[in-house]
Amino acid sequence: MSVKFEKETIREAGSRIGVGGGSIGVGMDNKRHGLVHELGERLTGGGRQQKHGQTGYLAAYLHELQSHPLRTKMLTSGTLAALQEILASWFARDRSKHGHYVTARVPKMAIYGAFISAPLGHVLIGLLQRLFAGRTSLKAKILQILVSNLIISPIQNSIYLASMAVIAGARRFHQVRATVRAGFMPVMRVSWITSPLALAFAQKFLPEQAWMPFFNFVAFVIGTYINTSTKKKRLAALRRKHDERRSTAGRTTGGDEYSASTTARRDGRDY
């Protein structure tokens, strides 16, 4: 009788814990859903923010983009370029000699993004949009994609590779030219895969003033991946070179010790 009572008591307590755990889980889900909902409201300006007359982050950004297009693009591109370098260093575990992921390349990438990439994209994308302004047929959209991939992308990628060569330490023209020649086709192959998809998406869903920041974001994702892969390959090559030097030094040291011991035995000396 007592055993049965204890079992029922334990079962009842367990069911209470289960109910309590379920309520905790539901509470955490509700809290998580509330955070996501609040973030969505802040981005779009809907819900309570709309009632209080507050503008969402996205709407404010688009307003700045329309009011001050070049300045907004420069700030966006510079921030994304610096963040790309930091993330790539973190993913590749590429630290500076002081053990930090924020290296001297970060401000250089920010300068490139703000003062080279953004103005260049502003001019080229603006020309592309003016060239096809008011032309919404399927033929015009396909032609716009072709012009973007065959004219605009090669210009942007060439300047990107040249800038990366200078940031990496190239100071002579033939060094920059060699970097551009070596990296041009691999970068263009990536562009020919991603650029038509990005441009088709922009044509369908985005206002024209949002094209450049969207392309910057796509380039940020792809650039982070490529930069991470490049850093990993460079670190692997440095490790191999270091291991080869150690093995060579070990063989040299061993050979010197063997020669010394042989000479000592020949001369009748004992080391």
N, C-alpha and C positions, 0 to 999 in steps of 0.2 A: 504493500500500500504506500509506504513512504517512498520506495523507489519510483513507483509510478508517479507520485506527486512531484518528486524532484525532476523527473523527465519532462512532465508537463510544464513545470516552472521554467526549466531551461528552454523548452521549445517556445514558450510564450515570450521569454526574454529575448530569444533570438529573433522572433517575429517583430518585436518592438524595435530591435536594432536594425533589422532589415527595412522597416518602415522609416526609421529615422535616417538610415543611410540613403534611402530613396529620396527622402525630402531634401537631404543635403545635396544629393546629385542634381535634383530638380532645381534647387536654389542656385547651384553653381552654373547650370545650363542657362537659367534665366539671367544670371548676372552676366555671363558671357554674351548672351544674345543682346542684353541691354547695352553692353559696351560696343558691340558691332553696330547696333542700331544708332547709338549716339555718334559713332564715328561717321556713319553714312550721312546722318543729318548735318554734321559739321562740314563734310565734303560738299554736299549738294545744297545745303541751306534750307532743307525741308523741315517739316514737323514744327517743333517748338521754336526753332530759329526763325522760321518763316513768320510765326505769330508775333515774335518780338521784333520783326523787321531786320533781322541779321542776315548777312550774306554768307553763303557757304564758301569754303576755301576754293573749290573748283571754279565757282562763279567769279570770285574775286580775282583768281589767276587769269581767267579768260578776259575779264575786264581790263586788267593790266596789259595783257597781251594785245588787246585791241587798241588801247590808249597809247602804250609805249612798246611797240612790238620789238624793236631791236634791243632795247635795254633789257626787257624781260627774257628774250631769247639768250642774250649774253649771260645773264645771271643763271638761267636754267642750265645752259650748256657747260658753263664753268663749274657749277656745283656737281653735275653728273660726272664730268670728266675726273674731278678730284675724288669723288666717291668711288668711281670705277677703279682707280688706282689703289685706293685703300682696301676695297673688297678683294681685288685680285691678289694683293699681297697677303691678305689674311687667309684666303682660300689656299694659296700656294705655300703658306708658312714661310714667306720671304721677308725676313726681318732685316733691319739696318744693323750696322755694327754695334749700335747701342741697344739692340733688342726691340725696336719699335717698328710697327707697321706703317706709320706715317713717315715716309722717307722724303728726300729732297725732290723726288719726282712728282709729289702731290701738288705743290704750288705751280710747278711747270705745266702739269696737265690742266690745272685750273686756268692758267693763262692761255694755253692753247684752246681750250673749250670756249672761253669767253671772247678772246680777241682774234681768233683765226676761224675756228669751226662755225661759230654762231653767225658772224657777219657774212662768211662765204655762203652758208646755207640760206641765210636771209635773202641774199641777192639771187642765188641760183633758183631756189624754190619760188621766189617771187616772179622771176622771169618765166618759169614753167607755168605758173598759174595764170599770168597775163597772156601767155601764148595760147592757152586753151580756155580762156574765160568765155563763159556762155555756151561752150560746146559740151553737151551732155550725152551725145550718142555713144553707143558701144565702140564704134570705130575710133572716135576721138579719145576715149578713155584708154583703149589699147595703144594708140599712137603716143599718148602721154606717157604711158609706162615704158614704151620703147625709147622715147627721147630721154627719159630719166635714167634708164639703164645704160644707154649707149653714149650719152654726152655728159650728164650731170654726175653720175656715179664715178666715172673715170677721173674727172677733175677733182672731186672731193677725196677720193681714195689716194690719188697721187700726192695731194697736199698733206693728207693725213700721214702717209708713210714718210714723206720728207720731214715733217715736223717731229715724228717719233725718232727719226735718225738723229736730228739735232738734239733732242732731249736726251737720247742715249749717249751723246758725246761726239757725234760726227761734226767735224769742223771744216772739212774740205769738200768741194763739189763732187769729186769722184766717189767719196764715201756715201754721200746722200744719194747720188745716182745709183750706186750699187744696191743700196737698201731698197730703193723704189723698184728697181728691176727685179730683185729677188722676191719681193713681197706683193707685186702688183697683181699677178694672175691669181694667187691664192685668195687675196682679199676680194678681187672682182668676182670670183666664183661664189663666194659667200654672199656678195651683194646681189648677184643675179638670181640667187635662190630666195633671199629675204625681201629684197626691194619690191618686186612685183606684188607680193602678198601685202606688204605694208602700204603700198600706194593704193592698191585696190580697196583695202580696208578704209583708208582715209577718204577716198573718193565716195565711198558708200555711206560712212557714218559720221565723219567729222567736218566741222566748218573749216574753211580754208585757213583761218588764222591759227588753228590748232594743229595744222599739219607738221610744222617744224618742231614743236615740242614733242609730238608723238614720234616723229622720226628720230629725235634725239634719244627718246626712251628706248626705242628699238635698238639703236646703235649702242646705247649704254649696256643693254643686256648682252648683245653679241660681243661687244668689246670687252666686257668683263670676262666672258668665257675665253676669248682668244688670249687676252692678257694673262689670265690664270694659267692656261696651257703653256704659253711662252715662258712664264716664270718657272713653272715646274720643270720644263725641259732644260732651262738654263741651270737650275739648281742641280738637276741630275748630272748634267755635263760637268759642273764644277766638282761634284762629289767623285765622279769617275776620275777626273784629272788629279784630284787630291789623293785618291787611293793609288793611282799609278805612280805618283811621286813618292808616296810612302813605300810602296813595294820596290821601286827602283833604289831608293835610299837604303832599304833593308838589304837588298842584294849587294849594293856597293860596300856597305859596312861589313857584311859577312865575308865578302871577297877580300877586303883589307885585313880582317882578322886572320883569315886563312893564310894569306901571303906572309903576314908577320910571324905566325906560328911556324910555318914551313921554313922561313929564313932562320928563325931561332934554332930550330932543330938542326938545320944544316951547319950552323956556326957553333953548335954545341952549347947553346944558351938555353936556359929554362925560364919561361915566362910564367 
